[in-house]
Structure formats: structure tokens, C-alpha cells
Amino acid sequence: MTPDLTIGVVGPHDLVERVMLMGHGPTPVPSRLVAAAYRDEQEAADKVVKLGAGVDVCLFASPVPYDFARKAGVLSMPATYVPLNGAALQGALLRAALDERFDPARVSVDVLGRGEVEEAFAEVGLPTDQVHLREEVAGPGTLAAFHERLWRRGLTSVALTCVHATAERMELAGVPTLRIRPTGAAIRSSLQTAALLGAHHRLEESQLVVVLVDVPTLRESPRRVTPRYWREELKLALHRVLLQEAHRMNAAVWPLDDHSYLVTATRGSVVSGTEGFRTPPFVERVREELGLVIEVGIGMGRTAQEAETHARAALARSQTSQRAQGFALDRDGRALVPAPRQPARGGQPAKAKGLETLSRLADKLGDRGDTGAPLIVDAENAGRMLGVTPRTARRLLRTLVEEGLAWPLPPNRTPQPGRPRQLYRLIVEKLGPGKNPV
């Protein structure tokens, strides 16, 4: 049977080999194990990064590498570890008791919690008044210094460590050392836990997601200002861009009405296309290609209807609220990540600045004698008229579109090489009666 899941096993070479050998047993979900062995626990984060998106879940051979990877912020997938408390500690104590050089009641222990240590000692009838413990996870050198200092002062007979690299350092320094190793039962249980975590993650990633894309320009502009064929051309250009972006997300796109589109995808594909729901999909590409502002709402649900309902709620929140609101809602209707609105810069209101820009462009075009024709500009011409660079002019024209003061025409497709020239139709009617130079 072909494995459904891939489990990355991270740990020192000997423990990884042990986990890999035991991984051939039955698990709740057929799984394939991938080894990522290191020589030093501080390499754990790098090993996780190298595993990348090729694994569904990470299984760490002990809590130590898991803690290093978690603190490094590299765990983008579910993760668990093989515990070292209870029977693992008792196994180390048994080996200490069988060696006449060691006194299991006079030891130093690292990483494990105090409650875990006291419980394990109580279960085998050993006191803990001469047990020295360092609970905090630290680098191998720091832990080795902790154990060595106690042993050289005669306070301990042996060091019990959870860290492979620490054991190697102490053995080189001549400090009696025993490693706390996971039991076979703990490894088998952790493999099953990892498989269940991976299966749950797979199910979550395949959850249905509905994305609603709304175009304010198409919704708000009156038809007398924007001729029908321009609207149809722009809708076709927008649909083409949405299809291209949706193809990268393995999603499907359908037009809903004159100003909105519905996109269906899976959570996993949307996560990758939105940087983990930190940026709304399609927005930047549509802005770059068409100079058009769109609004997006994402919804998840147990059914397609529930997902669409949540998508509409997310879209409505982004349209009506002036505060930062999430553009995506989970299947319980809760916002996933807030999408802050950028305030207008400077002391002058953005709308007033837009009207001023529109008025200046209209005056320049009116002086040219373009009476009776729509006022249409591109970034280069607008830059010359306003005395700014084409890049700044392009930004100003996009601002006019956002404020409903200009209309982006479909890209001017010519046989000339390079990027098609983007034209904008100025909606001078917004300047009010008597201010229209046309």
C-alpha cells in the first residue's frame, strides 16, 4: 500500500536509526519515514528546514531538539517528540544501579522537569535529596559544565543527560555519564501520535475554502460614465488574471455577477498563496496588471454553503469597517489574521488629493483642445503633465482608481515588445458642474 503520510524523524544518529527500524510496525495511517540525523542538538532547526514541505509531520527523538526547533520558529508543520520521562529515566537509574561505581541516589539530571524526576524516583523507592536538576534546555556545552562541576566537587556519582552532544563532551572530559534514552513503547506510541497528527493536518489542508472577489469600480461606476464595452473588456481582462492566479493555487474561478467572482480552493493551496493568510490573494497581481483595486473575503466551512456564507461575512467586514479586520474566517466564523487598512499619509485627506490630481490632469487635457472626447491618459503622459516620474504618475493614477475618480481601461495590446501600455479614463464628472473641461 502506498504511504499516505511522510514523517520526518529528527534526532541524533543512534536514536534516529532506532526510530526508523521501529517505524516498520503498524500505524493508524500508512507512513513513510525520512531521516534527518544530526551530531549536535543545536542543528535541529537546520534539519527541519532541509526537510521542507516534503514532510507532513516532524517527530523529534527527544524534547531537546523539538525545543530548539520551536524556539527557532521553523516548525511550519505539526510536530511531536518521543518523551524521556517516566520509564526512560527509570531505565537510566537501573543501569546506574547495576554499575558498582555509581550511586543512583547521587546523580545530576538535565532537561527533565522536577515533577517528572520526583515521580520516577518515588516509583523505584529512591530519595531525591541528593539529586541535582537543571530543567532548562540549553546548549550542550552549558549542560556539560553543569554536570562536570557537580561531579568534580564530589556531589554526584554519575551524570544522567538527555542530550547526545552533552554526553559526548562529558565522556571526553572523563565525567561518568549515562544517557536517558526513550523506551521502545514510547517510540511506538510517538510514531502513532505523529501519524495521527499528520492525518489531521492533511484533512485540515484539504478543507474547502471559498474566496469572493469584489470589484468596487465595476459595482459603483454608473454606466453613463463607463461605456458598456469598456466594462466588458475590463471584466474579460480581470477574469483572465484571476484564472492565471487561481491556476497556481489549483483553484477554480466563476463569475457571480457584473462585479464579483467566486473562487473555490482547498485550505492548503490558499495558505501557500496568501503567506499563511497574511496577505489577501489576487490583490497585488490585479493591481499590477490592471491598475484595479479589488476586495477579497475568504471563508471556510463544513459545507460549501457554510464556506460561502463565511466568505461573504469576511468581505462585508472588509468593506464596511474602518478598523483592521480579518479578510479570512475559519469554519467557526472567527477571523484568522487581521488585514490592517493603511491610513492616508500626510495632513491632506486622500480624497481631496485625488480630486486635485484629477483637476490638474483635466485642465491640462482640456487646454490641449480634446473637447468632446473622453479624457484618457497613461503613466508617461500623466507624468509629463504633472511634472513627476512615470512611476509616481502610475501610483497617482492607481490612487484615482481606488477613489473612483478614474477608470482603468483594458491593457493596450500592440505588437510592440515590452509591457502593454495601461490607459486610464478620467471620470471628470466627479469634479462637479462647471468643472468639467470637456
C-alpha positions as CSV (number, residue, x, y, z in Angstrom):
1,M,0.0,0.0,0.0
2,T,1.4,3.4,-0.9
3,P,2.1,5.5,2.2
4,D,-0.2,8.5,2.6
5,L,2.0,10.4,5.0
6,T,5.6,11.4,5.3
7,I,7.1,11.7,8.8
8,G,10.5,13.4,9.2
9,V,12.5,11.9,12.1
10,V,14.9,14.4,13.7
11,G,17.5,13.5,16.3
12,P,21.0,12.1,16.9
13,H,22.1,9.3,14.6
14,D,21.6,6.4,17.0
15,L,18.1,7.4,18.1
16,V,17.0,8.2,14.5
17,E,18.2,4.8,13.4
18,R,16.3,3.2,16.2
19,V,13.1,5.1,15.3
20,M,13.5,4.2,11.7
21,L,13.8,0.5,12.5
22,M,10.7,0.5,14.7
23,G,8.8,2.6,12.1
24,H,8.0,-0.5,10.1
25,G,5.3,-1.5,12.6
26,P,1.6,-0.7,12.1
27,T,0.5,2.9,12.4
28,P,-3.1,4.3,12.2
29,V,-2.2,5.8,8.8
30,P,0.4,4.2,6.3
31,S,3.5,6.4,6.7
32,R,6.9,6.8,5.2
33,L,9.8,7.8,7.4
34,V,12.5,10.3,6.3
35,A,15.7,10.5,8.5
36,A,17.2,13.9,9.5
37,A,20.1,13.0,11.8
38,Y,22.5,15.5,13.4
39,R,25.6,15.4,15.6
40,D,24.6,18.3,17.8
41,E,21.1,19.2,19.1
42,Q,21.5,22.8,18.0
43,E,21.4,21.6,14.4
44,A,17.8,20.5,14.8
45,A,16.4,23.7,13.3
46,D,18.5,23.4,10.2
47,K,17.4,19.8,9.7
48,V,13.8,20.8,9.9
49,V,14.4,23.5,7.2
50,K,16.1,21.0,4.9
51,L,13.1,18.6,5.3
52,G,11.0,21.5,4.0
53,A,7.5,20.9,2.6
54,G,8.3,17.3,1.8
55,V,7.1,16.1,5.2
56,D,3.6,16.2,6.7
57,V,4.8,16.0,10.3
58,C,8.0,16.0,12.3
59,L,8.9,13.5,15.0
60,F,11.8,14.5,17.2
61,A,13.7,11.8,19.0
62,S,13.6,13.7,22.3
63,P,12.1,17.0,23.7
64,V,15.5,18.7,23.3
65,P,15.7,19.1,19.5
66,Y,12.0,19.9,19.5
67,D,12.6,22.8,21.8
68,F,15.5,24.1,19.7
69,A,13.4,23.9,16.5
70,R,10.3,25.5,18.2
71,K,12.4,28.5,19.5
72,A,13.9,28.9,16.1
73,G,10.4,29.3,14.6
74,V,10.9,26.7,11.8
75,L,8.0,24.4,12.7
76,S,5.6,25.2,9.9
77,M,4.1,21.7,10.1
78,P,2.7,19.6,13.0
79,A,5.4,18.2,15.3
80,T,5.8,16.0,18.3
81,Y,8.6,14.2,20.2
82,V,9.4,11.0,22.0
83,P,9.1,11.6,25.7
84,L,12.1,10.9,28.0
85,N,10.3,10.9,31.4
86,G,9.0,8.0,33.4
87,A,10.3,4.7,32.1
88,A,13.1,6.3,30.2
89,L,14.6,7.9,33.4
90,Q,14.0,4.7,35.4
91,G,15.9,2.7,32.7
92,A,18.9,5.0,33.2
93,L,18.6,4.6,37.0
94,L,18.6,0.8,36.6
95,R,21.8,0.9,34.5
96,A,23.3,3.1,37.2
97,A,22.3,0.7,39.9
98,L,23.8,-2.3,38.0
99,D,27.2,-0.5,37.9
100,E,29.0,-0.7,41.2
101,R,30.8,2.6,40.5
102,F,27.5,4.6,40.7
103,D,25.0,5.5,43.4
104,P,21.6,6.1,41.7
105,A,20.6,8.4,44.6
106,R,23.5,10.8,43.9
107,V,23.1,11.9,40.3
108,S,22.7,15.0,38.2
109,V,19.9,15.2,35.7
110,D,19.3,17.7,32.9
111,V,16.2,18.9,30.8
112,L,13.5,16.9,32.6
113,G,11.0,18.6,34.9
114,R,11.2,18.4,38.6
115,G,7.8,16.7,39.0
116,E,8.8,14.1,36.4
117,V,12.1,13.3,38.2
118,E,10.5,13.1,41.7
119,E,7.7,10.8,40.4
120,A,10.2,8.5,38.7
121,F,12.4,8.3,41.8
122,A,9.5,7.7,44.1
123,E,8.2,4.8,42.0
124,V,11.5,2.9,42.4
125,G,11.9,3.9,46.1
126,L,14.9,6.3,45.8
127,P,15.2,9.6,47.6
128,T,15.8,12.9,45.7
129,D,17.6,14.9,48.4
130,Q,21.0,14.3,46.6
131,V,19.6,14.7,43.1
132,H,20.7,17.8,41.3
133,L,18.5,19.0,38.5
134,R,18.7,21.6,35.7
135,E,15.3,21.8,34.0
136,E,16.1,24.5,31.4
137,V,17.1,23.3,27.9
138,A,20.5,24.8,27.0
139,G,23.4,24.2,24.6
140,P,25.4,21.0,25.0
141,G,28.4,23.0,26.5
142,T,26.3,24.6,29.2
143,L,24.7,21.4,30.2
144,A,28.1,19.6,30.2
145,A,29.6,22.3,32.5
146,F,26.6,21.9,34.9
147,H,27.2,18.1,35.3
148,E,31.1,18.4,35.4
149,R,31.1,21.0,38.1
150,L,28.9,18.8,40.4
151,W,30.9,15.7,39.7
152,R,34.3,17.3,40.4
153,R,33.0,18.7,43.6
154,G,32.1,15.1,44.7
155,L,28.3,15.9,44.8
156,T,27.3,13.3,42.2
157,S,28.4,9.9,41.2
158,V,27.2,10.0,37.6
159,A,25.5,12.4,35.2
160,L,22.2,11.5,33.5
161,T,21.7,13.5,30.3
162,C,19.1,13.7,27.7
163,V,21.4,15.4,25.2
164,H,23.6,13.4,22.9
165,A,26.2,16.1,22.3
166,T,26.4,16.7,26.1
167,A,27.2,13.1,26.7
168,E,30.0,13.1,24.1
169,R,31.6,16.2,25.7
170,M,31.4,14.7,29.3
171,E,32.9,11.4,28.1
172,L,35.8,13.2,26.6
173,A,36.3,15.1,29.9
174,G,36.3,11.9,31.9
175,V,32.9,12.5,33.6
176,P,30.9,9.3,34.3
177,T,27.8,9.6,32.1
178,L,24.6,7.7,31.2
179,R,22.2,8.8,28.5
180,I,18.5,8.9,29.2
181,R,17.1,7.0,26.2
182,P,13.5,6.6,25.1
183,T,11.9,3.2,25.6
184,G,10.6,1.1,22.7
185,A,7.0,1.6,23.9
186,A,7.5,5.4,23.9
187,I,8.8,5.4,20.4
188,R,5.9,3.2,19.1
189,S,3.4,5.5,20.8
190,S,5.1,8.6,19.4
191,L,5.0,7.2,15.9
192,Q,1.3,6.6,16.2
193,T,0.8,10.1,17.5
194,A,2.8,11.6,14.7
195,A,0.8,9.6,12.1
196,L,-2.5,10.9,13.6
197,L,-1.2,14.5,13.7
198,G,-0.2,14.2,10.1
199,A,-3.5,12.8,9.0
200,H,-5.4,15.5,10.8
201,H,-3.2,18.1,9.2
202,R,-3.9,16.6,5.8
203,L,-7.7,16.7,6.4
204,E,-7.4,20.3,7.5
205,E,-5.4,21.3,4.5
206,S,-8.0,19.7,2.2
207,Q,-10.8,21.6,3.8
208,L,-12.9,23.5,1.3
209,V,-12.3,27.3,1.0
210,V,-14.4,29.8,-0.8
211,V,-12.9,33.1,-1.9
212,L,-15.1,36.0,-3.0
213,V,-13.6,38.7,-5.2
214,D,-15.5,42.0,-5.5
215,V,-14.6,44.9,-7.8
216,P,-15.8,48.2,-6.4
217,T,-15.1,50.0,-9.7
218,L,-17.5,47.7,-11.6
219,R,-20.0,47.9,-8.8
220,E,-20.1,51.7,-8.2
221,S,-19.3,53.3,-11.6
222,P,-22.5,54.4,-13.4
223,R,-22.9,53.1,-16.9
224,R,-23.3,56.6,-18.4
225,V,-19.7,57.3,-17.2
226,T,-18.3,53.9,-18.3
227,P,-19.5,52.6,-21.6
228,R,-20.6,49.0,-21.7
229,Y,-17.9,47.7,-24.0
230,W,-15.2,49.1,-21.7
231,R,-16.8,47.3,-18.7
232,E,-16.9,44.0,-20.7
233,E,-13.3,44.4,-21.8
234,L,-12.2,45.0,-18.3
235,K,-14.2,42.1,-16.9
236,L,-12.6,39.8,-19.5
237,A,-9.1,41.1,-18.6
238,L,-9.8,40.7,-14.9
239,H,-11.2,37.2,-15.4
240,R,-8.1,36.2,-17.3
241,V,-5.8,37.4,-14.5
242,L,-7.9,35.7,-11.8
243,L,-7.7,32.4,-13.8
244,Q,-3.9,32.6,-14.1
245,E,-3.5,33.2,-10.4
246,A,-6.1,30.6,-9.5
247,H,-4.3,28.0,-11.7
248,R,-1.2,28.5,-9.5
249,M,-3.4,27.7,-6.4
250,N,-5.1,24.7,-8.0
251,A,-8.4,26.7,-7.7
252,A,-11.4,27.3,-9.9
253,V,-13.0,30.7,-10.8
254,W,-16.6,31.5,-11.7
255,P,-18.1,35.0,-12.4
256,L,-21.0,35.6,-10.0
257,D,-22.4,38.9,-11.4
258,D,-21.2,42.1,-13.0
259,H,-18.8,43.0,-10.3
260,S,-17.8,39.8,-8.3
261,Y,-16.2,36.4,-8.8
262,L,-16.2,33.1,-6.8
263,V,-13.1,31.1,-6.3
264,T,-13.1,27.6,-4.8
265,A,-9.9,26.0,-3.4
266,T,-8.5,24.0,-0.5
267,R,-7.1,25.5,2.6
268,G,-3.6,24.2,1.8
269,S,-3.5,25.9,-1.5
270,V,-4.8,29.2,-0.1
271,V,-2.3,29.1,2.7
272,S,0.6,28.9,0.3
273,G,-0.9,31.6,-1.9
274,T,-1.5,34.0,1.0
275,E,1.7,33.5,3.0
276,G,-0.4,31.8,5.7
277,F,-3.4,34.2,5.5
278,R,-1.1,37.2,6.0
279,T,-1.8,38.8,2.6
280,P,-5.1,38.6,0.6
281,P,-4.8,36.7,-2.7
282,F,-5.1,38.2,-6.2
283,V,-4.9,41.8,-4.9
284,E,-1.3,42.7,-5.8
285,R,-1.4,40.9,-9.2
286,V,-4.6,42.6,-10.3
287,R,-3.3,46.0,-9.1
288,E,0.0,45.4,-11.1
289,E,-1.7,44.1,-14.3
290,L,-4.8,46.3,-14.5
291,G,-4.3,49.1,-12.0
292,L,-7.5,47.9,-10.4
293,V,-8.4,47.7,-6.7
294,I,-10.3,44.6,-5.6
295,E,-11.8,43.4,-2.3
296,V,-11.4,39.9,-1.1
297,G,-13.2,37.7,1.5
298,I,-12.2,34.2,2.4
299,G,-14.4,31.7,4.2
300,M,-14.1,28.1,5.4
301,G,-16.8,25.7,6.5
302,R,-18.0,22.2,6.9
303,T,-20.1,22.6,3.7
304,A,-19.8,24.7,0.6
305,Q,-22.7,26.8,1.6
306,E,-21.2,27.5,5.0
307,A,-17.9,28.4,3.5
308,E,-19.5,30.8,1.1
309,T,-21.5,32.4,3.9
310,H,-18.3,33.0,5.9
311,A,-16.6,34.4,2.8
312,R,-19.5,36.9,2.3
313,A,-19.2,37.8,6.0
314,A,-15.5,38.4,5.7
315,L,-16.0,40.5,2.5
316,A,-18.7,42.6,4.2
317,R,-16.4,43.2,7.2
318,S,-13.6,44.5,5.0
319,Q,-16.0,46.7,3.1
320,T,-17.8,48.4,6.0
321,S,-15.2,48.5,8.8
322,Q,-12.7,51.3,9.1
323,R,-10.7,49.2,11.6
324,A,-8.3,46.4,10.9
325,Q,-10.4,43.3,10.2
326,G,-9.6,39.8,9.1
327,F,-10.2,39.0,5.4
328,A,-10.5,35.3,6.2
329,L,-12.8,33.5,8.5
330,D,-12.4,29.9,9.7
331,R,-15.1,27.3,9.8
332,D,-16.4,28.7,13.1
333,G,-16.7,32.2,11.7
334,R,-13.6,33.6,13.5
335,A,-11.1,35.9,11.9
336,L,-7.8,34.2,11.2
337,V,-5.4,37.1,10.6
338,P,-6.2,40.8,10.7
339,A,-5.7,42.7,7.5
340,P,-4.9,46.3,8.5
341,R,-6.0,49.2,6.4
342,Q,-3.3,51.7,5.6
343,P,-4.2,55.2,6.7
344,A,-3.8,58.1,4.3
345,R,-0.4,59.8,4.7
346,G,0.1,63.5,5.1
347,G,-2.3,66.1,6.5
348,Q,-4.5,66.5,3.4
349,P,-7.3,63.9,3.1
350,A,-6.7,61.3,0.4
351,K,-9.9,62.1,-1.4
352,A,-9.0,65.8,-1.6
353,K,-5.6,65.0,-3.1
354,G,-7.3,62.7,-5.6
355,L,-9.6,65.4,-6.7
356,E,-6.7,67.9,-7.0
357,T,-4.8,65.4,-9.2
358,L,-7.9,64.8,-11.4
359,S,-8.5,68.5,-11.7
360,R,-4.9,69.2,-12.8
361,L,-5.0,66.4,-15.4
362,A,-8.4,67.5,-16.7
363,D,-7.1,71.1,-17.0
364,K,-4.1,70.0,-19.0
365,L,-6.0,67.8,-21.3
366,G,-8.7,70.5,-21.7
367,D,-6.1,73.0,-22.7
368,R,-5.0,70.6,-25.5
369,G,-8.3,71.0,-27.1
370,D,-9.6,67.4,-26.6
371,T,-13.1,68.7,-26.4
372,G,-15.9,66.2,-26.9
373,A,-13.7,63.1,-26.4
374,P,-13.1,61.1,-23.2
375,L,-10.1,62.2,-21.2
376,I,-7.7,59.2,-21.4
377,V,-4.1,59.2,-20.1
378,D,-1.3,56.8,-19.4
379,A,1.5,57.0,-16.8
380,E,4.0,58.6,-19.2
381,N,1.7,61.4,-20.4
382,A,0.3,61.9,-16.9
383,G,3.9,62.2,-15.5
384,R,4.8,64.9,-18.1
385,M,1.6,66.9,-17.3
386,L,2.1,66.7,-13.5
387,G,5.9,67.1,-13.6
388,V,6.6,63.7,-11.9
389,T,8.2,60.4,-12.9
390,P,6.2,57.8,-14.7
391,R,6.4,55.6,-11.7
392,T,5.0,58.3,-9.4
393,A,2.3,59.0,-12.0
394,R,1.4,55.3,-12.2
395,R,0.9,55.4,-8.4
396,L,-1.2,58.5,-8.6
397,L,-3.4,57.0,-11.3
398,R,-4.0,53.9,-9.3
399,T,-5.0,56.1,-6.4
400,L,-7.6,57.8,-8.6
401,V,-8.9,54.3,-9.5
402,E,-9.2,53.4,-5.8
403,E,-11.2,56.6,-5.1
404,G,-13.5,56.1,-8.1
405,L,-12.0,59.1,-10.0
406,A,-10.6,57.1,-12.9
407,W,-11.4,54.0,-14.9
408,P,-8.7,51.5,-15.9
409,L,-9.1,50.5,-19.5
410,P,-8.1,47.1,-20.7
411,P,-4.3,47.0,-21.5
412,N,-3.5,48.4,-24.9
413,R,-2.2,45.3,-26.7
414,T,0.2,46.3,-29.5
415,P,2.8,44.3,-31.5
416,Q,5.5,46.4,-29.7
417,P,7.7,44.5,-27.3
418,G,7.5,45.1,-23.6
419,R,4.8,45.6,-21.1
420,P,1.4,46.7,-22.6
421,R,0.6,50.4,-22.1
422,Q,-2.1,50.8,-19.4
423,L,-4.7,53.6,-20.2
424,Y,-6.9,55.3,-17.7
425,R,-10.2,57.1,-18.5
426,L,-10.5,60.1,-16.1
427,I,-14.0,60.4,-14.6
428,V,-14.2,64.2,-14.7
429,E,-17.9,64.1,-13.9
430,K,-16.8,63.7,-10.3
431,L,-15.4,67.3,-10.3
432,G,-18.9,68.6,-10.3
433,P,-20.9,71.0,-12.5
434,G,-18.9,73.7,-14.2
435,K,-15.6,72.0,-13.6
436,N,-15.6,69.6,-16.5
437,P,-13.4,70.9,-19.3
438,V,-14.9,68.5,-21.8
